[in-house]
Amino acid sequence: MRYYITTKSEWDKKLDQLLLSHTIFATVSNDLGLDFEFLRPADIDNIKYNCPRPVTSLKTFFLPPRENVTADRDSDSPRIIIGAPNCDIEGLSLLDEIYLDRDFKDMFFNWRRKNTIIVATDCFSYRDNCHCVSYGIKPFTTRIADMSVSQLNGTMIFRCITDKGEAFIKTVINAQLLEDKNFVESVENNNTEVEKTLTEKNKGLPDYARSGKLLESAGKNIWKKYSSDCVSCGSCTTICPTCSCFLLIDKPGFEKVKQMDTCQYPGFERVAGGEDALYELSERFRNRYMCKYVWKPKKYRSTACTGCGRCIDSCLGKINKNELIMELVK
């Protein structure tokens, strides 16, 4: 895997030029925390690199919460998304499996994927509930994204991942092939240190496969216990990088609106006759865990939980899914 290098000032100038031809989103820190923001020239210097997990997941750029799928579409400019952590990149792997299925390819998802250059960033630190390494996911990106960027002392180091990424680095960014191994070692040492720290921090948490087995055999009591604090707000699934359920709503004038849905909402599985398999709160609560750890692994190759910890941070009931899984271990 090849590395390229340029100065931050040159990179910032190139981003300023790219704003004329591209729509760019980047991770910017504000009073509410770190999140993807529509990039304006004044914000270029405020882009944060190598910071873990923005509030919004990468999923939102490819599966909008709401869109009219029958409306006429203008030819949008190509997009660049900067600062996606690897937990989001790995989440995109599952979405690709679902929405780029050979027989049932989603034309809107497919167009957005082709029209977007994804610039990942390695995590040089972590947040309290990060546990990607427990599920075999690294805190740095080596696949799926087009390239990855790291900032070291005023220098931007790019790791090329796809052909599209390498073409972008060479022709658009005009970065130089990195020959100084000290820079590469610095990046890789930071990656290794974060990986070791996260491994030690989450050493008691079962891996993805074992978690699935524990959850599948769990009795009703634990679901009732933890769901007692659930308010069915759906934040855990909405913010998740892999949850992608949606409604297709018919509107007047033969319009159809695709809207994000979640198994945590009451009525999610209610049918026309009134029957609802997930009427009970504890059953809806259990459904999310079974979907992520049991049912999806039986159908897809990709991991349905990437260990980002967003669902723990966003939960209004302060429910910690890792505590539930650890209770099953005891």
Secondary structure by P-SEA (a helix, b strand, c coil): cbbbbbcaaaaaaaaaaaccccbbbbbbbccccbbbcccccccccccccccccccccccccccccccccccccccccbbbbccccaaaaaaaaaaaaaaaccccccaaaaaaaaabbbbbbbbcccccccccccccccccccccccbbbbbcccbbbbbbccaaaaaaacccccccccccaaaaaaaaaaaaaaaaaaaaaacccccaaaaaaaaaaccaaaaaaaacccccccccccccccbbbbbbccccccbbbbbbbbccccccccccccccccccaaaaaaaaaaacccccccccccccccccccccccccccccaaaaaaaaac
